[in-house]
Amino acid sequence: MNEFIFSFLHPFRCIGLFFKHPKIILYSIVPMVINLIIYGTIFFLVYNWITELTSGIGILSNQENLLSDILEFLMRFAALIVVLIICYFLFIIFGGLVSAPFDEFTSKYIEEKVYGVRNTLDLPLMKEIIMSLKEESKKLLFYFSVIIPLFAINFIPMIGSTVSLVVGTPFSAYFNALDFMDYPMNRSGMVFRQKLVLLNKRPSLTLGFGTIAFFMTFLPVLNVIMKPLLVVAGTSLYYEKQFDKLIVSAK
């Protein structure tokens, strides 16, 4: 439990690194602006689409009674939740792919300047960008290979929603930990299976960090601002808790 709490709070400890190393802020500006545009566009399109689907609710509001008001409120609230969920999934895809090269630079800076680590896997700039995009694609494939079946299970009567929630929630936390701790693992030359083995060796740390990362990436607008912080925190946690020392046994 102590490790879970430590990793859950770790992003907040890393805020100070942005002031100690202002260059991180410069690295963060471009992906933040791009992600803000991406998320804003996704939110606008999805919100308009959901609003059109629920436009029939307005007919009920003509009946001036408490029941119709409550029903309208619940329907609009449910529509907002659907919008946030859809935006979350789309933001993971497009935001992750677009910001991956920038996040790679941020993580590498933390690795070298804060922890004094210089990985032997030193690639040319273009190869480094291609590698980060390739690894991001692998993560997305892994994520949706689990989430899509869980979404289908949702439609099983009686138990579907419960199973989907019980399995999907910790998996989303696990994936977010993988997502933001992936950069130093990439530079260590680890293959995807080795990354999963490594995270599984410290489950409390992995799920604690993944849980706070999930909350931060789910909230609109805040997710754009928090993403660079989570990249920094993921790299920091990786070395702070010596995940790098477990690499040999994970191979």
N, C-alpha and C positions, 0 to 999 in steps of 0.2 A: 504493500500500500504506500510506503514511503517513496518508493521509486515512481509509482504512478503519479503521486502528488508533485514530486520534483519535476518530472517531465511535463506535467500539465501546466505548471507555472513557469516553465523555462522560457517561453517566448517573452514574457514580461521582464525577465532578467536581462534579456538580450537587447532591450530598447537602448540601453546605455552605449552599446557598441556603435550605434549610428552617430552618436555625438563624439565618441572617441575616434571614430574613423569616418569622417564626413564623405569620403569617396564612395562609401556604400550608398549614401543618399543619391549621389549622382548616377550610380549604376541602377538605382531603383526608379528614377523619374520616368525614363522612356517606357519600361514595361507597365508602370502604373497608368500612364496616359493611354497607352494602347489598350490595356485591359479595361480601363474605364469606358473607352469608346465601344469595345466589344460587348461588355456587360450591359452598358446603357442601351445599345442597339437591340441586344437579345431581350432585355426586359421590356422595352417599348413594343417590340413586335409580338412577343408572347402575351403581354398584358392586353394589347388590343385584340388579339385573337380570342383570348379567354373572355374578354368583355363582350365581344360579339356573340359568343356562345351562350353567355348568361344574360343577354339583353332581354330575354323573355321574362325575366324576373320583374322588370318594370311594370308589367301588366298587373302583377299581384299587388304592387304598391298603390294602385288606384283604389283598392279596397282598404279603406282607412280603418284598420283594426290592429290590435297588438300582435296577433298571431302572424299576420302578413309581414309586419315590420320585423319580427324576430326571424321569420323564415328568410326574408331578404338579407338580413344581416349575416345569418349563418351561411347562406349561399355565396355571398360576396367574400366572406372570410375564407371559406373553403377554396374559392377561386384564387384568392391571394396566395394561399399555401401551395396550390398547384403551380402558380406562376413561379414562385420561389424555387420549387423542386425542379421544374423544367429548366429554369435559368441556371441552377446549380450544375445540372448535368451538362448543359451546353457550354457553360463557362469552363468546366473541367476539360472539355475537348478543345475548344478554340483558344481559350485563355492559356491553357497549359502548353499547347504547341507553339503559340506566338511568343510567349515569354521565356520558353525553355533556354534559348541561348543566353539571354540577359541574366537569368537566374544562375546559369552555370558560371558566369563571370563573377557574380556576387559571392557565390559559395566558394569559388576558388580564392578570391581575395581574403575571405575569412580564414580559410584553411592556411594560407601562406602567412598573412600578416598577424593573425591572432594566435595561431597554434604552431607556427613555424614549420609547417609540413609542406614539402614540395614533392608531389607525386612523380614517380618515374614515368608515368604515362603522359608525356608532354607532347601533345599533338599540334599540328598547324591549325590556325584559326578556323579555316573552312571545314577541316575534318572534325574539329571539336564541335562545331555547330551541327554538322550532320549527325555526329554521334549522339548529341543531346536530343535531337529530334527523333532519332531512331529509338532511343531508350524511352522517350516520352510516349511514342506509339505503342511500345511493348506494354507499358504500364496501363494505357487506356484499354488495350485488348484484354489484359488481365482483369481490369475493373469490370468491363461490360460483360465478360464471359461469366461473371458471378452475378452481377446486378440484374441482367436480363432474365435469367432463370428465376431469380427471387421475385422479380416483378410478375412473372407468369404464375408463380406459386400464390401470389396475392389473390388470385381469382378462385382458388379452391375454397369452397364454402366452409364455414366454421373455424378452421385452423389456419387458413392461408395467410391472413393478415398478421396473425400472431407469430407464425414461423418467419415470415418476411421481416418483421420488426426485430425479432430476437436475433436472427442471423445477420440481417442487413446493417444494423446499427454498429456492432463491433467490427464488422468487415469494413464499413466506411471509415471508421477510426484507424483500422490497420492500414488501409490503402493510403490515407492521408499521411501517416507516418512514413510509409514507403515513398510517397511522392516527394516529400520535403527532405528526407534523409538520403535520397537516391544519388545526389550529385557527388559527394565524396566517394560513394561506392563505385560510381561510374569511373572516376579517375583512378581507382584502385584496380581497374580492369576486371571487376567481378561480372560474371554472367548473371542472368535474371534469377535463376534458381538459387544461386549462392546468396543473393540479396535477401531472399525470403528466409533462408536458413539462418542468416545472421540476425535478422529482426526477431525471429522466433526464439532466439537464445535469451533475449531480454524482453519478455512479453509485457511486463508491467510498465517499463519505460516506453516501449513501443505504443501501447494502447493509451497511456496517459498523454503522450505528446500528440498522438493521432486524434484523440478526443477533442482537445482544445483546437487543433488545426481544423477539424470538421466544423466546429461551431463558428470559427473565424471565417471560413470560406463559404459558409451557408448564408451569412447575413449580407444583404445587398449593400453595395458601395463600400462597406467596411472590409469586405473580402478583397477588394482591389488594393486597399491601403495596407492590409495585413499580410498580403502574399509575400512581399520582400522580407518582412519580419520573420515569417515562418521559414523562408529559405535560409536566413541567417541562423535562426534557432535550430533548424534541423542539422545544419553543418556543425554548429556549436555543440549540440547534444551528442552528436556522433563521436566527437573527440573528447568532450567533457566526461562522458561515461565510458570511454575507451572501447567503443565498438570496433575501432580499427585493430585492436589487439586480438579480436576474435576471428579475424579474416582467415587466418591459417586453418583454424579448426572448422570453419564454415565451408572450406573448399573440399 
